[in-house]
Amino acid sequence: MSVNVTPLHDRVLVRRLEEKETARGGIIIPDTAKEKPQEGEVMAIGAGKMEKGHRVPLDVKVGDRILFGKFTGNDINIDDREYLILREEEILVKLSGMAKSASGKK
């Protein structure tokens, strides 16, 4: 059964992006020792917040990669997959192609 989820107002549905299982030294990190990733992909967005009778659209769109705070949002499970619902104001940055390549090795 597939569930169609549409966040309300300025809320965003995010799927956490999994981190690599191996550290730089080749050590495999078990699931119990891993922290939840703070990077995710926007899966669905609300219509925007109402201010003074006008709807303010969100700055993110479906498919954007974002970074969010460690203790923000609410975890939910849909069809045995884990997602996070958070407000747009809890999103710290939107990653673009330039940001991803800038963080790579030189």
C-alpha positions as CSV (number, residue, x, y, z in Angstrom):
1,M,0.0,0.0,0.0
2,S,1.4,3.4,-1.0
3,V,0.7,6.5,1.1
4,N,0.6,9.9,-0.5
5,V,1.9,12.5,2.0
6,T,1.5,16.2,1.6
7,P,2.9,18.4,4.4
8,L,0.9,21.4,5.5
9,H,1.9,25.0,5.4
10,D,5.7,25.5,5.7
11,R,6.5,21.9,6.6
12,V,8.9,19.7,4.6
13,L,9.1,15.9,4.3
14,V,12.7,14.7,4.2
15,R,14.4,11.4,3.6
16,R,17.7,11.2,5.5
17,L,20.7,10.3,3.3
18,E,22.7,7.5,4.7
19,E,26.4,8.0,5.4
20,K,29.1,5.7,4.3
21,E,29.6,2.6,6.5
22,T,33.4,2.7,6.4
23,A,35.6,5.3,8.1
24,R,38.7,6.8,6.4
25,G,41.0,4.2,8.0
26,G,38.8,1.4,6.6
27,I,37.1,0.7,9.9
28,I,33.5,-0.5,9.5
29,I,31.2,1.5,11.9
30,P,28.3,-0.6,13.3
31,D,24.7,0.8,13.1
32,T,24.5,1.2,16.9
33,A,27.5,3.6,16.9
34,K,26.4,5.7,14.0
35,E,24.7,9.1,14.5
36,K,21.7,9.9,12.4
37,P,22.7,11.8,9.3
38,Q,22.0,15.6,9.2
39,E,21.7,15.6,5.4
40,G,18.6,14.7,3.5
41,E,16.6,14.9,0.3
42,V,13.3,16.9,0.2
43,M,10.5,14.4,-0.8
44,A,7.5,16.7,-0.4
45,I,6.7,20.3,0.6
46,G,3.7,22.2,1.8
47,A,2.1,25.1,0.0
48,G,3.8,27.7,2.2
49,K,3.0,29.9,5.2
50,M,0.2,32.4,5.2
51,E,1.3,36.0,6.1
52,K,-1.0,39.0,5.9
53,G,-3.4,37.1,3.7
54,H,-0.8,36.0,1.1
55,R,0.8,32.6,0.8
56,V,4.7,32.8,1.0
57,P,6.2,29.9,-1.1
58,L,9.0,27.8,0.3
59,D,12.6,28.3,-0.7
60,V,13.2,24.6,-1.2
61,K,11.6,22.2,-3.7
62,V,11.2,18.5,-4.1
63,G,14.6,16.9,-4.9
64,D,16.8,19.5,-3.1
65,R,19.5,18.2,-0.8
66,I,19.5,20.0,2.5
67,L,21.3,20.1,5.9
68,F,19.3,20.4,9.1
69,G,20.0,20.5,12.8
70,K,20.7,17.4,14.8
71,F,17.7,17.7,17.1
72,T,15.1,19.2,14.7
73,G,11.9,17.8,13.2
74,N,9.8,14.7,14.0
75,D,10.7,11.2,12.8
76,I,7.9,9.2,11.2
77,N,7.7,5.8,9.4
78,I,5.7,5.5,6.1
79,D,5.6,2.1,4.3
80,D,8.5,0.9,6.5
81,R,10.8,3.8,5.5
82,E,11.9,6.5,8.0
83,Y,11.3,10.1,7.2
84,L,11.6,13.4,9.0
85,I,9.0,16.2,9.0
86,L,10.4,19.7,9.8
87,R,9.5,23.3,9.3
88,E,11.3,25.3,6.6
89,E,12.9,27.5,9.3
90,E,14.7,24.4,10.7
91,I,16.6,23.8,7.4
92,L,20.1,25.2,7.7
93,V,21.3,25.1,4.1
94,K,20.4,23.9,0.6
95,L,23.2,22.1,-1.1
96,S,24.0,22.7,-4.7
97,G,26.5,21.1,-7.1
98,M,29.1,23.7,-6.2
99,A,28.9,23.0,-2.5
100,K,29.2,19.3,-3.0
101,S,32.4,19.6,-5.2
102,A,33.9,22.2,-2.9
103,S,33.9,19.8,0.0
104,G,35.8,17.1,-1.9
105,K,39.5,16.2,-1.7
106,K,42.0,18.5,-3.4
